């Protein structure tokens, strides 16, 4: 996955727009928090630029592989295992059946939810780590709190609402990257 070096569009063609005022309100919420927003579980601070890159890489991953609001795990329950009678199967048949069941249970849908995409950028990408994942999630939560006016709002449940679209998610990620660059700490040494 290549880094998205151009800034994501600040507005959305969808019904959701995150304005500069939303970003200012999120900054006020961040300043009012007990725990610093920009410090991850490692205890180290992530720069605004690093978090912005993580959010842009998340948008790029969702663009490449597709976004899905939620996973439908119930489809796994409706598929019955096609195991034959052990007595009538050869060892080769049994191994083939087991491999087929393992392949089917792993799934083939490359699309990701917002949460999964954020985590995957943090786990297996040069554009983020577990700290930038944690901080990026905090940033998105702050934006949703400012956007909705609800102190209990969170980005992941917001992203899973029935009417949510991929364009809405892109708008949120773009706003998160803008917020991180505007209000986040400078990169050390700069």
WOCOR-V323365 format. One line per field, one symbol per residue. ss: DSSP state (~ for helix, > for strand, _ for the rest). phi: phi as a letter, one per 40 degrees, with the letter a starting at -180 (. if undefined). psi: psi as a letter, one per 20 degrees, with the letter a starting at -180 (. if undefined). Layout:
ss=???
phi=???
psi=???
This chain:
ss=___________________~~~~~~~~~~~~_______>_____>__~~~~~~~~~~~~~~~~~~_>______~~~~~_______~~~__~~~~~~~~~~~~~~~~_____>_~~~~~~~~~~~_____~~~~~~~~~~~~~~~~~~~______~~~~~______~~~~~~~~~~~~~~~~~~_______
phi=.cccccccdcbbcccbbbccccccccccccccccccccbcccgbcbcdcccccccccccccccccgbbdacbcccccccccbcccdccccdcccccccccccccccgbcccbcdcccdcccccbacbaaccccccdccccccccccccgbcccbcccdcccdccbcccccccccccccccccbccccdgb
psi=pqpniqqqpirqiaipporhhggghhhgghhjqgpphjpaiiiqqpqhgggggghhhgggghggiqqpgrqnihhhhipqplprphhiqrgggggggghghgghhhrjoiqqrgggggghhhhlqjjrahghggggggghggghghghjpiiqqgghgijqhiqrhhggggghghggggghgirqqppj.
